[in-house]
Amino acid sequence: MATNVPETMQGQFLEAFKKPYTLRSVPIPQPSTPHDLLIKVDAASYCHTDFVLAEGQMPGFPHAFPHISCHEFAGTIISHFSAPSSQASAFTVGDKVGVPGRAFHACETCFECQGSKDPVSQDDKGYSVYCAHAENNGISRDGGFAEYAVVDARQLAPIPSSMTAVETAPLMCAGITIYAALKRCQLHPGDRVAIMGAGGGLGHLGLQYAVKMGLRVLGVDAADEPLKLAASLNTGARIVDARSEKPTDIVQQLGAEDGKKDIGEKGVDAVIVLPESQAAFDYSMKLLKTHGRCVVVSFPEKGFHISAHDVVFRDISILGSLVGSNRMLREMLNFSAEHNVRAVSKSFPLSKLNDLVEDYHKGGGGKLVVDMSLQK
């Protein structure tokens, strides 16, 4: 172990479903394979998936209690395995890194690891974020709601010098997820995209990314606080209250603005669906032009009802999007630094994680982050 590192750490543990987290001391984990690095966690962001996991709505996860959640965090490298891999050796003690949840200990040999043809998820041969045999920080194994964590060097993204750990942590899931969804829309500057759930953790980042990509953007939400948050960003996107504005009226307005007469060419080129409600999905489909793309990020327990008429007669493409590759993760971080894309966030000390969760249920939008530098 590196010098000046204590033998134990504080961690917030999930010990049963539907129960508060418990703060207690445990031994600090140790690197056990050549790809492993020990990091001091500097910031850890709360995701909707953390809530889903804690409620017992992810079958089979966690594998056992007690469990440390959080799959989007950032930290400082403390030590390597005794014989590090070339990927791990590329990082030095003291480096600041962002840590996504997926593909801890990817198998290197499966179909995905040997070379996915999907440009959004494709990484160098021997590693894939879609490896079915890998573990996931904060889901199938311990994550970032602790003072220290062991991570896989192949997961990591160096933090740009202009960004802090608190700014980086929300981008390790929310940021890469919405960035990858925008890439899957296959749009060009000047095209239109609608983001459903625009005031949420992913949505408000998506507004910023989309505008900086040169797209014309509609941000749609249906709750007061998220709508206020989306409007406060001043991105230039049109913010739509789905409770009072009908999608058919919006389509007509966009058609008039674009000088389009045929109904099939009015509307947006792509929509990204972030909420889990059928109403949000239906609303988004009505915004689309013929031949448009619907990119689904949410995964409600009962799924979505899809209109065969939209798929067949309007040639609407519906596809899912999870995360992006490590290559895209680094691209997203550099894009965020260059264009000043940041999450609107509220910070809590590690000891107040249960207060953070209580705040999450108020539905104020943005991101909630554990900042390890805050006093207990």
N, C-alpha and C positions, 0 to 999 in steps of 0.2 A: 504494500500500500504506500501511497505517497506520504511524505512527511507532513506533520501538522494537521493530519486528518484524525478526528476522534474515532473511537471504536464503535460508537453507537450513533444513531440518528433519530430524529423525530419524524414520524409519518402519520398520515391520517388513514385509518383503516376502515374499510367496509367489512363488517363482521356478520351481517345478515341482510337479506333484502328488506327494503322499506324501513330501514333503521338509520339514524344519524351516524356520521363518521365518528370514529374514536381515535383521539390523538394519544400515541404512546411511543416509547423508545424501543428500537430493535437494532441488532447489529447491522452495520453498513454492508451492503452487498459487494461482492468482489468479481472482477472480470474472470471469466472461466474459459473463454475461447480466444483465438487470435484476433477476431474482429471486435472484441469487447473493449469498451472504454468506460471508466468510472467518471461520472460528472457530478459536480455540485449543482443542484437545481437552483436556478435563480428566479424563475417564474413559471407558473403552471396555470393553464387556462381551462375553464370549465366549459364542457360541450354538452349539447342535448343528449349525446350518446352516453355520457356519464350518468345522466338521469335515467335513461332507458335501462342501463345496466343495473343501477341501484334498485330499480323497481322490479327486477327479475324478468324483464321483457325481452332479453336476449338469450334464447335457449342455449343452455350449456355453459354460459359465462356468468361470472368467473368460474374457473374450474374448481376452485376451493376458496374457502374463507380462512383467515382474514385476507383482504385484498386491497392493494393500493391502486386507486383509479388515476385517471388523467392520461390522455394520449396526445396532448399538444402542449409541449413545454420547451424550455430553453435553459441552458446552463453553461458551466465552465468546465473544461476537461481537467481532471485531477490526475488520472493515471491510466496506463495501458496494461494489457496482459503481458506476462513475462517475455513472450515471443510474439510480438504483434504482427498482423498481416500487413501487406503493403497499403491497403486502404486505411487501416488504423494508424499506420506510421505517417500518413499524410497529415494527421492532426498532431499538434504538440500540446503539452501541458500548458494551460492558460488560455487556449483557444476558446472563443465564445461560439456556441453552436445552437441551432434550432433542432428539435427532435420531434418528428412525426410519430404516429403510433404504429404504422404498418411495417411488416416485413422485418421484424427482429429475428435474426438467424434464418434468413431465406435459405432454401435447401440447395440452390445452385444448379440442380439437375432436372427439375420438372419442365414441362412445356413452357410455362411462363418465364422461368429463369433462363431458359435457353434461347429466348428471343421472341417476345410478343411483337406482332406486326402493328399493334395499335400505337400511333405516334404520341398519344397523350400519356400512355403508361409504359412506353418502351424505355428500358435502361440498358446499360452495358450487359453483355452476355454473362450469365452467372448470378444475376440478381434481378428481382422483380418485386414491386410493391403488391402484385397480385399473386405471389407465391402462396398456394393453398396449404403448404406445410409449415409456413412461418408462424411465429407468435406475434402478438400485438401488444405493445406497451399499454398498460392501463386497462386492457380488456382480458386477454388470455393470460397475461402476466402483469407483474407490478409496474406501475407507471410513475407519474411525476408529482403526485401529492405527498412528497417526502423530501428531505433535505439532500439526499443523494440517490442516484439511479445508475444502473448499468445499461448502456445502450450499444447498438450495433453501429460501427463506423460507417457502414454503407447506407444507413438511414439519413445521416446527418447533413445539414446545410450550414456553411459558415455564415455567421451573422454579419451583415454589412456594418462598417464602422459607424454609420450615421444612425443606427437603430439600437434600441435597448432590448434587454431580455423581455421586459413586460410588453413591448411593442411586437416582439417576434413571436412569443408563445401562441397568441390566437391565430397566427398565420399558419401554424403547423398542422392544423386540421381545417378550420374555417377558411383560411386564406387559400390554401392549395385546393380545397374542394371546389370553391366557387370559381377560382381561376381556371381550373381544369374544365369545369362545366362551360365556361365561356369559350374555351378553346374547342370544345365539342360542338358548339353551335356553328362553327365554320363560317364565321361572318367576316365581312370586309369593312373598312372604315366607311361610315355613312349608312351602313345597314342599321335596322332597328332591332332592339332586343328588349323584352319585358322581363323583369325580375319579380317573381311572386314572393312575397315575404321580404320586401326590400328594407325593412327596418330592423330585421333580426341580425344575429351574429354574422351569418354568411351574407345576407342580403345587403347590408350597408357597406360591406367590403366590395361586393359585386358592383354596386353603383359606381364606386370609385374606380375600380379596374376597368369597367366597361366604357366609362366616359374617357379615361386616359387612353384606351385603345382606339378612340375615334368613333365610337358607336353612338347612335342616337338611342336614348335610354328612357324606358318607362319603369318607374319603381312603384310596385303595387303592394298595398298592405290593407289591413282591415281592423286596426286597433290604434287608439289615440297616441300612445307613447311611441311605438315604432314609427308611425307616420311623422311625428314631430322630429324624431331622430333622423329619419331619412331626409326630411326637408332641411334640417339644420346643417347638413353637410355642404349645401350650396354647390353641388356638382354641376348644375345645369340640367340634370335629369328631370323629366316630368314626373311628379309624385302624384299617384292616383289612389284615392280612397275607394276601395272596392265596395264599400257599403252604400255609397251615394252615386257612383259613376258606373253606368252600364257598359259592358265591353262592346256591345253593338254600337253605342254612341261614340265610343273612343275610336273604333275602327272607321266610322264615317268621318270623324274629324281628321284622322291621319290621312285618309284617302283624299280629302279636300286639300289638306296641306301639301300633299305630294302630287296633286293634280291627276289622281287616278280615278277612272270612271268605273271599271269593271270590279265587281265585288271581290273577286278572287285575288286581285292585286292590292287590296286595301288591308292595312293592319301592320303587324310586325313580322320580321323574318324569322325570329326565334323567341322562345320563351324558356325560362328556367324556373322549375317548380320546386320551391323550398318548403312550403307548408305541407302538412300531412292531411289536409282536409280535401274532400271531394269537391267542395264548392270552389276552392282555389284552383284545382286542376281544371274543372269545367270552365272557369273564367278564363284561364290561360289559353285553352284551346280556341275559344271564341275570338281571341285577339289575333290569332295567326292568319297570315296570308295562305293561300293555296301553295303547296309545296314547302310549307314552313317546317321548322324543327321544334320539337318539344323535348327538352332535356330534363329528366326527372332525377332529382337528388334525394328527395325524401322517400321514406319507406314505411308507410303506415301499416300497422299490423294486418288490416283487412285489405290492403292494396287499393288500387284505383279502378273504377269502372271506365273503360275506354270505348269510345264510340267507333264502331266499325265504319260508319259512314265517313267520319273524319279521315280515317286511315286510307280508305279505298277511294272515295270520290273526291276528296280534297288533297290526297297524296301527302298527308301529314306524316312525318317521320317521328317516332317516339323512341328515345333511347335513354338509357340510364348512365349516370356518371358518379363514380365514387371518389377517387383521388387521382393525383397525377404522379408521374415518375419522380425519382430523386433528381433527375435532370431538370424536370419542370419545377420541382420545389425550389431549386436554386435560381432558376429563371424568375419565378414568382417573387422571391425575396429581393433579388436585384431590381426587378421592376418596381416593387413597393418602395425601395429606398430611393430610386431615381425619381419616381413620380409622387413621393410623399403620401403613399397610401397607408393609412393607419386605422386600426380598429378603435372605435369609441369604447373605452373600457373603464371599469371601476375595480379598484384593487382592494384586497383583503390580506391580512397575515395568515400564515398556515393554520394557526390556532383557531381562526374564525371561519374555517371552511363551511361549517354548518350555517353560519350567518350568510355566507355567499349563496348557498343553495336556497335559503329562504328568499333572498333577493331575486334569485333566478325565477322563482315562481310568480313574482310580481309582473313579469313580462314587459320589462321596460325597454328591451332591445339592447343592441350592442353586445359586448363581451364582458365577462366577469373573470378576474385573474387573481391568483394567489401570487403575491409579491414577497419573496423570501427576505427581502431587506426590511420589511415593515416590522415594527416591534410586536412582540407577542401580547 
